[in-house]
Amino acid sequence: MFDACVVLTAHAEGGLLQKSWLSLLRARAASVAHGLSTQAIVVLDRATPETDRVASNLPCMADGDQVIHLDEGDVGEARNRAAAMSSAEWIGVLDGDDYVSESWITASVTTGRSGLGRPIIHPEWVIGFGGSTMVHRQYGDDDIPFRRGMLLVANPWNSCSFAHRDIRSQFPYRRSDVASMGFGHEDWLWHCDTLAGGCAHRIAPGTLHCVRLKSEGSMNNDHKRHFAMPAPSRFFELP
């Protein structure tokens, strides 16, 4: 069993996938230096030919690493499938055009193992680049700025997270259904479901997640354009 696995999902990132992969390799090298074994699973879900080509030539693939091809058309389901294939204790998720700090894997697993109840771990800082820019600090559900009620109107954490394999199994991502039912924001919904299920959400100090903000073709923008909302969750039920 690996200590950690990073699920890297890709669709139409093309050459950016290699940059994200190199960022992941840097974080993995740091985790190995701290005594952690780390697996990587690259998930190509209805990938473009260019993205498929880049994925087939990723350098420094290690024993246990995998590149899998899926036809889900849904990032949440793609993550679920990959997580089920991993033998790692802690499983992180990352998009194929994002970058992480060198400390991300090590600090996330260390924070997860030091917490009670196998908490879900988020990066401390989020940097947006590309179509627009932003800097945002994330807080755990035990920090003073956090209020559970904020999830009624906003998502307090972005998509990048680490969680114990048992949590990934108990709380899989739910498929988005924006076109027919108007439900989307799979990460927001997952955060609601896990909070309702009693999971703690904590921050790995000193970690950074750089996320590409696309002016066109973004799934988040598509959800906003269709006024998508999270599907019904126990989190929204009155006590």
Contacts in CASP RR format, 6 or more apart in sequence:
PFRMAT RR
TARGET T0000
AUTHOR 0000-0000-0000
METHOD contacts of the structure
MODEL  1
MFDACVVLTAHAEGGLLQKSWLSLLRARAASVAHGLSTQAIVVLDRATPE
TDRVASNLPCMADGDQVIHLDEGDVGEARNRAAAMSSAEWIGVLDGDDYV
SESWITASVTTGRSGLGRPIIHPEWVIGFGGSTMVHRQYGDDDIPFRRGM
LLVANPWNSCSFAHRDIRSQFPYRRSDVASMGFGHEDWLWHCDTLAGGCA
HRIAPGTLHCVRLKSEGSMNNDHKRHFAMPAPSRFFELP
1 87 0 8 1.000
1 88 0 8 1.000
1 89 0 8 1.000
2 37 0 8 1.000
2 38 0 8 1.000
2 39 0 8 1.000
2 64 0 8 1.000
2 86 0 8 1.000
2 87 0 8 1.000
2 88 0 8 1.000
2 89 0 8 1.000
3 31 0 8 1.000
3 35 0 8 1.000
3 36 0 8 1.000
3 37 0 8 1.000
3 38 0 8 1.000
3 88 0 8 1.000
3 89 0 8 1.000
3 90 0 8 1.000
3 109 0 8 1.000
4 31 0 8 1.000
4 36 0 8 1.000
4 37 0 8 1.000
4 38 0 8 1.000
4 39 0 8 1.000
4 88 0 8 1.000
4 89 0 8 1.000
4 90 0 8 1.000
4 91 0 8 1.000
4 92 0 8 1.000
4 105 0 8 1.000
4 108 0 8 1.000
4 109 0 8 1.000
4 162 0 8 1.000
5 38 0 8 1.000
5 39 0 8 1.000
5 40 0 8 1.000
5 41 0 8 1.000
5 83 0 8 1.000
5 86 0 8 1.000
5 87 0 8 1.000
5 88 0 8 1.000
5 90 0 8 1.000
5 91 0 8 1.000
5 92 0 8 1.000
6 24 0 8 1.000
6 27 0 8 1.000
6 28 0 8 1.000
6 38 0 8 1.000
6 39 0 8 1.000
6 40 0 8 1.000
6 41 0 8 1.000
6 91 0 8 1.000
6 92 0 8 1.000
6 93 0 8 1.000
6 94 0 8 1.000
6 105 0 8 1.000
7 41 0 8 1.000
7 43 0 8 1.000
7 79 0 8 1.000
7 82 0 8 1.000
7 83 0 8 1.000
7 86 0 8 1.000
7 91 0 8 1.000
7 92 0 8 1.000
7 93 0 8 1.000
7 94 0 8 1.000
8 17 0 8 1.000
8 20 0 8 1.000
8 21 0 8 1.000
8 24 0 8 1.000
8 40 0 8 1.000
8 41 0 8 1.000
8 42 0 8 1.000
8 43 0 8 1.000
8 94 0 8 1.000
8 95 0 8 1.000
8 96 0 8 1.000
9 43 0 8 1.000
9 45 0 8 1.000
9 75 0 8 1.000
9 78 0 8 1.000
9 79 0 8 1.000
9 82 0 8 1.000
9 93 0 8 1.000
9 94 0 8 1.000
9 95 0 8 1.000
9 96 0 8 1.000
10 17 0 8 1.000
10 42 0 8 1.000
10 43 0 8 1.000
10 44 0 8 1.000
10 45 0 8 1.000
10 47 0 8 1.000
10 51 0 8 1.000
10 55 0 8 1.000
10 95 0 8 1.000
10 96 0 8 1.000
11 44 0 8 1.000
11 45 0 8 1.000
11 46 0 8 1.000
11 47 0 8 1.000
11 48 0 8 1.000
11 51 0 8 1.000
11 73 0 8 1.000
11 75 0 8 1.000
12 47 0 8 1.000
12 48 0 8 1.000
12 51 0 8 1.000
13 20 0 8 1.000
13 51 0 8 1.000
13 54 0 8 1.000
13 95 0 8 1.000
13 96 0 8 1.000
13 97 0 8 1.000
14 48 0 8 1.000
14 50 0 8 1.000
14 51 0 8 1.000
14 53 0 8 1.000
14 54 0 8 1.000
15 50 0 8 1.000
15 51 0 8 1.000
15 54 0 8 1.000
16 96 0 8 1.000
16 97 0 8 1.000
16 212 0 8 1.000
17 42 0 8 1.000
17 51 0 8 1.000
17 54 0 8 1.000
17 55 0 8 1.000
17 58 0 8 1.000
17 96 0 8 1.000
17 97 0 8 1.000
18 54 0 8 1.000
18 57 0 8 1.000
18 58 0 8 1.000
19 97 0 8 1.000
19 99 0 8 1.000
20 94 0 8 1.000
20 95 0 8 1.000
20 96 0 8 1.000
20 97 0 8 1.000
20 98 0 8 1.000
20 99 0 8 1.000
21 42 0 8 1.000
21 58 0 8 1.000
21 59 0 8 1.000
21 96 0 8 1.000
23 98 0 8 1.000
23 99 0 8 1.000
23 100 0 8 1.000
23 210 0 8 1.000
24 40 0 8 1.000
24 94 0 8 1.000
24 100 0 8 1.000
25 59 0 8 1.000
25 60 0 8 1.000
26 102 0 8 1.000
27 100 0 8 1.000
27 101 0 8 1.000
27 102 0 8 1.000
27 103 0 8 1.000
27 104 0 8 1.000
27 105 0 8 1.000
27 106 0 8 1.000
28 38 0 8 1.000
28 40 0 8 1.000
28 62 0 8 1.000
28 105 0 8 1.000
30 102 0 8 1.000
30 103 0 8 1.000
30 105 0 8 1.000
30 106 0 8 1.000
31 38 0 8 1.000
31 105 0 8 1.000
31 106 0 8 1.000
31 109 0 8 1.000
32 38 0 8 1.000
34 106 0 8 1.000
34 110 0 8 1.000
36 105 0 8 1.000
36 106 0 8 1.000
36 109 0 8 1.000
38 88 0 8 1.000
38 105 0 8 1.000
39 62 0 8 1.000
39 64 0 8 1.000
39 65 0 8 1.000
39 66 0 8 1.000
39 86 0 8 1.000
39 87 0 8 1.000
39 88 0 8 1.000
40 61 0 8 1.000
40 62 0 8 1.000
40 65 0 8 1.000
40 66 0 8 1.000
41 65 0 8 1.000
41 66 0 8 1.000
41 67 0 8 1.000
41 68 0 8 1.000
41 82 0 8 1.000
41 85 0 8 1.000
41 86 0 8 1.000
42 55 0 8 1.000
42 58 0 8 1.000
42 65 0 8 1.000
42 66 0 8 1.000
42 67 0 8 1.000
42 68 0 8 1.000
43 68 0 8 1.000
43 70 0 8 1.000
43 78 0 8 1.000
43 79 0 8 1.000
43 81 0 8 1.000
43 82 0 8 1.000
44 51 0 8 1.000
44 52 0 8 1.000
44 55 0 8 1.000
44 67 0 8 1.000
44 68 0 8 1.000
44 69 0 8 1.000
44 70 0 8 1.000
45 70 0 8 1.000
45 71 0 8 1.000
45 72 0 8 1.000
45 73 0 8 1.000
45 74 0 8 1.000
45 75 0 8 1.000
45 78 0 8 1.000
46 70 0 8 1.000
46 71 0 8 1.000
46 72 0 8 1.000
46 73 0 8 1.000
47 55 0 8 1.000
47 69 0 8 1.000
52 69 0 8 1.000
55 67 0 8 1.000
56 67 0 8 1.000
58 67 0 8 1.000
61 67 0 8 1.000
66 85 0 8 1.000
68 81 0 8 1.000
68 82 0 8 1.000
68 85 0 8 1.000
70 77 0 8 1.000
70 78 0 8 1.000
70 81 0 8 1.000
72 78 0 8 1.000
72 81 0 8 1.000
74 175 0 8 1.000
74 176 0 8 1.000
74 186 0 8 1.000
75 95 0 8 1.000
75 173 0 8 1.000
75 176 0 8 1.000
75 186 0 8 1.000
75 219 0 8 1.000
76 172 0 8 1.000
76 173 0 8 1.000
76 174 0 8 1.000
76 175 0 8 1.000
76 176 0 8 1.000
76 186 0 8 1.000
77 173 0 8 1.000
77 175 0 8 1.000
79 93 0 8 1.000
79 173 0 8 1.000
80 168 0 8 1.000
80 172 0 8 1.000
80 173 0 8 1.000
83 91 0 8 1.000
83 165 0 8 1.000
83 168 0 8 1.000
83 169 0 8 1.000
83 172 0 8 1.000
84 169 0 8 1.000
86 165 0 8 1.000
88 165 0 8 1.000
89 109 0 8 1.000
89 164 0 8 1.000
89 165 0 8 1.000
90 108 0 8 1.000
90 109 0 8 1.000
90 112 0 8 1.000
90 162 0 8 1.000
90 163 0 8 1.000
90 164 0 8 1.000
90 165 0 8 1.000
91 162 0 8 1.000
91 163 0 8 1.000
91 164 0 8 1.000
91 165 0 8 1.000
91 168 0 8 1.000
92 108 0 8 1.000
92 160 0 8 1.000
92 161 0 8 1.000
92 162 0 8 1.000
92 163 0 8 1.000
93 159 0 8 1.000
93 160 0 8 1.000
93 161 0 8 1.000
94 100 0 8 1.000
94 160 0 8 1.000
95 159 0 8 1.000
95 160 0 8 1.000
95 211 0 8 1.000
95 212 0 8 1.000
97 212 0 8 1.000
98 160 0 8 1.000
98 209 0 8 1.000
98 210 0 8 1.000
98 211 0 8 1.000
98 212 0 8 1.000
99 209 0 8 1.000
99 210 0 8 1.000
100 123 0 8 1.000
100 160 0 8 1.000
100 207 0 8 1.000
100 208 0 8 1.000
100 209 0 8 1.000
100 210 0 8 1.000
101 123 0 8 1.000
101 206 0 8 1.000
101 207 0 8 1.000
101 208 0 8 1.000
101 209 0 8 1.000
103 204 0 8 1.000
103 206 0 8 1.000
103 207 0 8 1.000
103 208 0 8 1.000
104 123 0 8 1.000
104 204 0 8 1.000
104 207 0 8 1.000
104 208 0 8 1.000
104 209 0 8 1.000
105 162 0 8 1.000
107 204 0 8 1.000
107 205 0 8 1.000
107 206 0 8 1.000
107 207 0 8 1.000
108 121 0 8 1.000
108 123 0 8 1.000
108 162 0 8 1.000
108 204 0 8 1.000
108 207 0 8 1.000
109 121 0 8 1.000
109 162 0 8 1.000
110 204 0 8 1.000
111 119 0 8 1.000
111 121 0 8 1.000
111 202 0 8 1.000
111 203 0 8 1.000
111 204 0 8 1.000
111 205 0 8 1.000
112 118 0 8 1.000
112 119 0 8 1.000
112 121 0 8 1.000
112 162 0 8 1.000
112 164 0 8 1.000
112 202 0 8 1.000
115 200 0 8 1.000
115 202 0 8 1.000
116 200 0 8 1.000
117 200 0 8 1.000
118 163 0 8 1.000
118 164 0 8 1.000
118 166 0 8 1.000
118 167 0 8 1.000
118 199 0 8 1.000
119 199 0 8 1.000
119 200 0 8 1.000
119 201 0 8 1.000
119 202 0 8 1.000
120 161 0 8 1.000
120 162 0 8 1.000
120 163 0 8 1.000
120 167 0 8 1.000
120 194 0 8 1.000
120 199 0 8 1.000
120 200 0 8 1.000
120 201 0 8 1.000
120 202 0 8 1.000
121 161 0 8 1.000
121 162 0 8 1.000
121 163 0 8 1.000
121 202 0 8 1.000
121 203 0 8 1.000
121 204 0 8 1.000
122 138 0 8 1.000
122 140 0 8 1.000
122 157 0 8 1.000
122 158 0 8 1.000
122 160 0 8 1.000
122 161 0 8 1.000
122 201 0 8 1.000
122 202 0 8 1.000
122 203 0 8 1.000
122 204 0 8 1.000
123 138 0 8 1.000
123 158 0 8 1.000
123 160 0 8 1.000
123 203 0 8 1.000
123 204 0 8 1.000
123 207 0 8 1.000
123 208 0 8 1.000
123 209 0 8 1.000
124 137 0 8 1.000
124 138 0 8 1.000
124 203 0 8 1.000
124 204 0 8 1.000
124 205 0 8 1.000
124 206 0 8 1.000
124 207 0 8 1.000
124 208 0 8 1.000
125 135 0 8 1.000
125 136 0 8 1.000
125 137 0 8 1.000
125 138 0 8 1.000
125 206 0 8 1.000
125 207 0 8 1.000
125 208 0 8 1.000
125 209 0 8 1.000
126 134 0 8 1.000
126 135 0 8 1.000
126 136 0 8 1.000
126 137 0 8 1.000
126 138 0 8 1.000
126 158 0 8 1.000
126 160 0 8 1.000
126 208 0 8 1.000
126 209 0 8 1.000
126 210 0 8 1.000
126 211 0 8 1.000
127 133 0 8 1.000
127 134 0 8 1.000
127 135 0 8 1.000
127 136 0 8 1.000
127 208 0 8 1.000
127 209 0 8 1.000
127 210 0 8 1.000
127 211 0 8 1.000
128 134 0 8 1.000
128 135 0 8 1.000
128 136 0 8 1.000
128 210 0 8 1.000
128 211 0 8 1.000
128 212 0 8 1.000
128 213 0 8 1.000
129 210 0 8 1.000
129 211 0 8 1.000
129 212 0 8 1.000
129 213 0 8 1.000
130 212 0 8 1.000
130 213 0 8 1.000
130 214 0 8 1.000
130 215 0 8 1.000
131 212 0 8 1.000
131 213 0 8 1.000
131 214 0 8 1.000
131 215 0 8 1.000
132 213 0 8 1.000
132 215 0 8 1.000
133 213 0 8 1.000
134 213 0 8 1.000
138 156 0 8 1.000
138 157 0 8 1.000
138 158 0 8 1.000
138 203 0 8 1.000
139 145 0 8 1.000
139 146 0 8 1.000
139 156 0 8 1.000
139 203 0 8 1.000
140 146 0 8 1.000
140 201 0 8 1.000
140 202 0 8 1.000
140 203 0 8 1.000
141 148 0 8 1.000
141 195 0 8 1.000
141 200 0 8 1.000
141 201 0 8 1.000
141 202 0 8 1.000
142 200 0 8 1.000
142 202 0 8 1.000
143 203 0 8 1.000
146 156 0 8 1.000
148 195 0 8 1.000
150 156 0 8 1.000
151 188 0 8 1.000
151 191 0 8 1.000
151 192 0 8 1.000
151 195 0 8 1.000
151 235 0 8 1.000
152 236 0 8 1.000
155 185 0 8 1.000
155 187 0 8 1.000
155 188 0 8 1.000
155 191 0 8 1.000
156 191 0 8 1.000
157 187 0 8 1.000
157 191 0 8 1.000
157 201 0 8 1.000
158 187 0 8 1.000
158 209 0 8 1.000
158 211 0 8 1.000
159 187 0 8 1.000
159 211 0 8 1.000
160 209 0 8 1.000
160 211 0 8 1.000
162 204 0 8 1.000
163 194 0 8 1.000
163 199 0 8 1.000
167 194 0 8 1.000
167 199 0 8 1.000
171 190 0 8 1.000
171 193 0 8 1.000
171 194 0 8 1.000
171 197 0 8 1.000
171 199 0 8 1.000
173 186 0 8 1.000
173 187 0 8 1.000
173 189 0 8 1.000
173 190 0 8 1.000
174 186 0 8 1.000
174 189 0 8 1.000
174 190 0 8 1.000
174 193 0 8 1.000
174 231 0 8 1.000
175 186 0 8 1.000
176 183 0 8 1.000
176 184 0 8 1.000
176 185 0 8 1.000
176 186 0 8 1.000
176 223 0 8 1.000
176 228 0 8 1.000
177 183 0 8 1.000
177 184 0 8 1.000
177 231 0 8 1.000
178 184 0 8 1.000
178 222 0 8 1.000
178 223 0 8 1.000
178 226 0 8 1.000
178 228 0 8 1.000
179 226 0 8 1.000
181 231 0 8 1.000
182 226 0 8 1.000
182 227 0 8 1.000
182 228 0 8 1.000
182 229 0 8 1.000
183 189 0 8 1.000
183 228 0 8 1.000
183 229 0 8 1.000
183 230 0 8 1.000
183 231 0 8 1.000
184 223 0 8 1.000
184 228 0 8 1.000
184 229 0 8 1.000
184 230 0 8 1.000
184 231 0 8 1.000
185 220 0 8 1.000
185 223 0 8 1.000
185 228 0 8 1.000
185 229 0 8 1.000
185 230 0 8 1.000
188 230 0 8 1.000
189 230 0 8 1.000
189 231 0 8 1.000
189 233 0 8 1.000
191 201 0 8 1.000
192 230 0 8 1.000
192 233 0 8 1.000
192 235 0 8 1.000
192 236 0 8 1.000
193 233 0 8 1.000
193 234 0 8 1.000
193 235 0 8 1.000
194 201 0 8 1.000
195 201 0 8 1.000
195 235 0 8 1.000
196 233 0 8 1.000
196 234 0 8 1.000
196 235 0 8 1.000
196 237 0 8 1.000
197 234 0 8 1.000
214 221 0 8 1.000
END
